[in-house]
Amino acid sequence: MFKIKLIKPIFWDQTGFNFFSFILTPLSIITFLVNFLKKIFKKKKLNSKTICVGNIYLGGTGKTQLVIELNNILKKKYKISVIKKFYENQLDEQKLLKSKTNLILVKNRVNGINNIKNANSVLIFDDGLQDKSIAYDLSIVCFSSINGIGNGKLLPAGPLREQLSELNKYNVVFINGNKNKKLESKIRLINKDIKIFYGKYFLKNKKNFSSKLNYLAVCGIGTPKNFFNLLSQNKINIKKKIIFPDHFQYKLSDVRNLTNIAKKNKLKIVTTEKDFMKLRKFKNFNIKYTRVVLKINNLNKLKKTLKNYL
């Protein structure tokens, strides 16, 4: 909605009264009105079956990894294309998806789909729940178990891209992380029939890391805590952490600074696969990255749900 770069404010995840959230609340009316106006226009039903994987909480909910997993599940039976709207500040996600799926980048979702010559059995949209121009066959909302709904307020007073009441229009909720009964209860109050699934990340390339070495953990993602928790769970010794804004575009000066910090503290550098997609262009930059796999609880139930909508 707003093409800006920002570091997520701490108060977005703080419940109770917060002065900054309070003074920004009037501006949330803009977010509300924009979403309201989008609903005026008639939705277009596409010829192909469509799945939209999006979020209400801005960033760090694991939607891209879920898109990759859905692609892996469905490609055995269907011809799949992943559709993503092009944003210059999201090159990390685009490169990651391109390396693992048949990615089609578009400037406009509806017009972009019309230009696809070969009809695909299933189109998976990475993001797009707030694009009300398409009638999706299946809408999946992603949440992080860590962040939940934050302070529950609309942008910019809080992290929500639209009102939680929109959950009434969606089919499935996917929660990334541990079971969160409090979050489930809030979701069920709005839509008691919505299907809820959980998933967790597991490290695929643990053998690339040594328990005898110490590491500098670097990331520019929506929920850094997920990354740090993954490292801790796999007994990767993190001595220093550096967090950049989500979708951060690294420059040579950043790489040199990270290299100097690592050398000074005798540390090896580790980052996420998403960040590595942007960092690999720098030559002679010695860095390791985590390759993860998303394991979904009740996978057979999810497959049955997908079958019902497709």
C-alpha positions in Angstrom: 0.0 0.0 0.0 2.7 2.5 1.1 6.0 2.1 -0.7 8.3 3.0 2.1 11.2 1.5 3.9 10.9 1.3 7.6 12.3 -0.4 10.7 9.3 -2.0 12.4 8.4 0.2 15.5 8.6 -1.6 18.8 5.2 -0.2 19.8 3.5 -2.2 17.0 3.8 -5.3 19.2 3.1 -3.6 22.6 -0.4 -4.1 24.1 -1.9 -1.4 26.3 -1.6 2.3 25.9 1.4 3.7 23.9 1.8 7.4 23.2 3.2 7.0 19.6 0.5 4.5 18.6 -2.1 6.9 20.1 -0.9 10.0 18.1 -0.7 7.9 14.9 -4.2 6.4 15.2 -6.0 9.2 13.2 -3.7 8.3 10.2 -5.0 4.7 10.4 -8.2 6.1 8.9 -6.3 6.4 5.6 -5.6 2.7 5.6 -9.2 2.0 6.4 -10.5 4.2 3.6 -8.1 2.7 1.0 -9.2 -0.8 1.9 -12.9 0.3 1.8 -12.5 1.8 -1.7 -10.9 -1.3 -3.0 -14.1 -3.3 -2.2 -16.3 -1.1 -4.4 -15.1 -2.6 -7.6 -16.3 -6.0 -8.8 -13.8 -8.9 -8.3 -12.6 -10.8 -11.4 -12.9 -14.6 -11.5 -9.9 -16.1 -13.4 -10.0 -19.1 -15.6 -7.3 -20.9 -13.6 -7.8 -22.1 -10.1 -6.2 -19.5 -7.7 -4.7 -19.6 -4.2 -3.7 -16.4 -2.4 -1.2 -16.6 0.4 -1.0 -13.3 2.2 -1.1 -11.7 5.6 -2.8 -9.0 7.7 0.1 -8.4 10.0 2.7 -6.6 7.9 5.8 -8.8 7.3 7.5 -11.7 9.0 4.6 -14.2 8.9 6.3 -16.8 6.7 4.0 -16.5 3.6 6.8 -16.9 1.1 8.0 -20.2 2.6 4.4 -21.4 2.7 4.1 -20.6 -1.0 7.2 -22.7 -1.7 5.8 -25.6 0.3 2.4 -25.4 -1.4 4.1 -25.4 -4.8 6.0 -28.5 -3.8 2.8 -30.2 -2.7 0.7 -29.3 -5.7 3.2 -29.6 -8.6 3.0 -33.4 -8.4 -0.6 -33.1 -9.7 -1.1 -29.7 -11.2 0.8 -27.3 -13.4 1.8 -24.4 -11.1 2.8 -20.8 -11.5 3.6 -18.5 -8.6 2.4 -14.9 -9.2 4.0 -12.0 -7.4 3.7 -8.3 -7.9 7.0 -6.7 -8.6 8.5 -4.4 -6.0 12.0 -3.1 -6.3 12.5 -3.4 -2.5 11.5 -7.1 -2.5 14.3 -8.6 -4.7 15.2 -11.1 -1.9 11.8 -12.8 -2.0 11.7 -12.6 -5.8 15.1 -14.3 -6.2 14.2 -17.0 -3.6 10.9 -17.8 -5.3 12.5 -17.8 -8.7 15.1 -20.4 -7.5 12.4 -22.7 -6.2 9.2 -22.1 -8.3 7.9 -21.1 -11.7 7.7 -17.4 -10.7 5.9 -14.8 -12.8 6.5 -11.2 -11.8 3.7 -8.7 -12.7 3.1 -5.0 -12.3 -0.6 -5.5 -12.1 -2.0 -8.9 -11.0 -5.1 -9.0 -13.2 -3.5 -7.6 -16.3 -0.4 -9.7 -15.7 -2.4 -12.9 -15.6 -4.2 -11.9 -18.8 -0.8 -11.8 -20.6 0.1 -15.4 -19.6 -0.3 -17.4 -22.8 -0.1 -20.9 -21.4 -3.0 -21.6 -19.1 -1.9 -23.0 -15.8 -3.9 -25.4 -13.6 -3.2 -23.5 -10.4 -1.9 -20.0 -9.8 -0.5 -19.3 -6.4 -0.3 -15.6 -5.5 2.4 -14.6 -3.0 0.7 -11.7 -1.3 -2.5 -10.1 -2.6 -5.2 -10.5 0.0 -5.5 -6.7 0.1 -5.9 -6.7 -3.7 -9.7 -6.9 -3.9 -9.8 -7.1 -7.7 -9.4 -10.9 -7.9 -11.9 -13.5 -6.6 -9.5 -16.2 -5.3 -10.7 -19.8 -5.0 -8.7 -20.2 -1.7 -7.4 -17.4 0.6 -4.8 -18.2 3.2 -3.8 -15.7 5.9 -0.4 -16.2 7.6 0.4 -15.1 11.1 3.5 -15.5 13.2 3.0 -17.2 16.6 5.5 -14.8 18.1 3.9 -11.5 16.9 0.2 -12.6 16.7 -1.8 -9.5 15.8 0.6 -7.0 17.5 -1.3 -4.2 19.2 -4.3 -4.9 16.9 -4.3 -1.5 15.2 -4.2 -0.5 11.5 -1.1 1.0 9.9 0.6 3.2 10.9 -0.6 3.0 14.5 -0.1 -0.7 14.4 1.1 -3.5 12.0 -2.3 -4.5 10.5 -2.8 -3.9 6.8 -6.5 -4.3 7.1 -9.1 -4.9 9.8 -9.2 -8.3 11.4 -12.9 -8.5 10.5 -11.6 -9.4 7.0 -10.9 -12.9 8.4 -14.6 -13.6 7.7 -13.8 -13.5 4.0 -10.9 -15.9 4.1 -10.7 -19.7 4.2 -7.6 -20.8 6.0 -5.2 -19.4 8.7 -1.6 -20.6 8.8 0.4 -19.9 12.0 4.1 -20.0 11.8 5.6 -21.3 15.0 4.4 -22.8 18.3 0.8 -23.3 19.2 -0.8 -20.0 20.3 -4.2 -20.5 21.9 -4.6 -16.8 22.6 -4.2 -16.0 18.9 -6.5 -18.8 17.9 -9.2 -17.5 20.2 -9.1 -14.1 18.6 -9.3 -15.6 15.2 -12.2 -17.9 16.2 -14.2 -14.9 17.6 -14.2 -13.4 14.1 -14.6 -16.6 12.0 -15.4 -19.7 14.0 -15.4 -21.9 10.9 -12.0 -20.9 9.5 -9.4 -23.8 9.3 -6.2 -23.2 11.3 -2.9 -25.0 10.5 0.6 -24.7 12.1 4.0 -25.1 10.7 7.7 -24.9 11.9 11.0 -24.3 10.2 13.7 -27.0 10.3 17.3 -26.6 9.3 18.2 -28.6 6.2 22.0 -27.9 6.1 23.0 -28.2 9.8 26.1 -30.1 8.7 27.4 -26.9 7.2 27.8 -25.4 10.7 30.3 -26.4 13.4 29.5 -26.4 17.1 33.2 -25.5 17.7 32.8 -22.1 16.0 31.2 -18.9 17.1 29.0 -16.9 14.7 27.8 -13.4 13.9 24.1 -13.7 12.9 22.9 -11.2 10.4 19.4 -10.7 8.9 17.0 -8.3 7.4 13.7 -10.1 7.7 10.3 -9.3 9.2 10.7 -11.5 12.4 14.4 -11.9 13.2 13.5 -13.8 16.4 12.4 -16.8 14.2 15.9 -16.9 12.7 17.7 -16.6 16.0 15.5 -19.3 17.6 16.3 -21.6 14.7 20.0 -21.1 15.2 19.7 -21.7 19.0 17.6 -24.8 18.5 20.4 -26.3 16.3 23.1 -25.4 18.8 24.8 -22.9 16.5 26.8 -20.6 18.8 25.7 -17.0 18.2 28.0 -14.4 19.9 26.7 -11.3 18.1 23.5 -10.3 16.3 23.0 -7.6 13.7 19.4 -6.8 12.5 18.7 -4.8 9.4 15.2 -3.6 8.3 13.0 -6.1 6.4 14.0 -6.4 2.7 17.2 -4.5 3.3 19.3 -3.8 0.2 22.9 -4.4 1.3 25.7 -2.2 0.0 29.4 -2.9 -0.3 30.0 -0.7 2.8 27.6 -2.9 4.8 29.5 -6.0 3.7 32.9 -4.5 4.6 31.5 -3.4 8.0 30.2 -6.9 8.7 33.5 -8.5 7.6 35.4 -6.2 10.0 33.1 -6.9 12.9 33.5 -10.7 12.3 37.3 -10.5 12.0 37.6 -8.4 15.1 35.6 -10.8 17.2 36.9 -14.0 15.5 33.4 -14.9 14.2 32.0 -16.6 11.2 29.0 -14.9 9.5 25.6 -16.6 9.1 22.4 -15.2 7.5 19.1 -16.4 6.1 18.7 -17.8 2.6 16.5 -14.8 1.8 19.3 -12.4 2.8 21.9 -14.5 1.0 20.1 -14.0 -2.3 21.1 -10.3 -2.0 24.6 -10.9 -0.5 25.9 -13.5 -2.9 26.7 -10.9 -5.5 29.6 -9.6 -3.3 32.8 -11.4 -4.3 35.1 -12.9 -1.6 32.4 -12.3 1.1 32.7 -15.4 3.2 29.2 -16.1 4.6 27.1 -19.1 5.4 23.3 -19.2 5.2 20.5 -21.4 6.6 18.4 -23.5 4.3 15.1 -24.3 5.9 12.2 -26.6 5.2 8.7 -25.8 6.4 7.0 -28.8 8.1 3.3 -28.4 8.4 1.3 -30.1 11.1 -1.7 -32.1 9.9 -0.3 -32.1 6.4 -2.8 -34.6 5.2 -5.7 -32.5 6.4 -4.2 -29.5 4.6 -3.9 -31.5 1.4 -7.6 -32.5 1.7 -8.5 -28.8 2.2 -6.6 -27.9 -0.9 -8.3 -30.6 -2.9 -11.7 -29.3 -1.8 -11.1 -25.8 -3.1 -9.3 -26.9 -6.3 
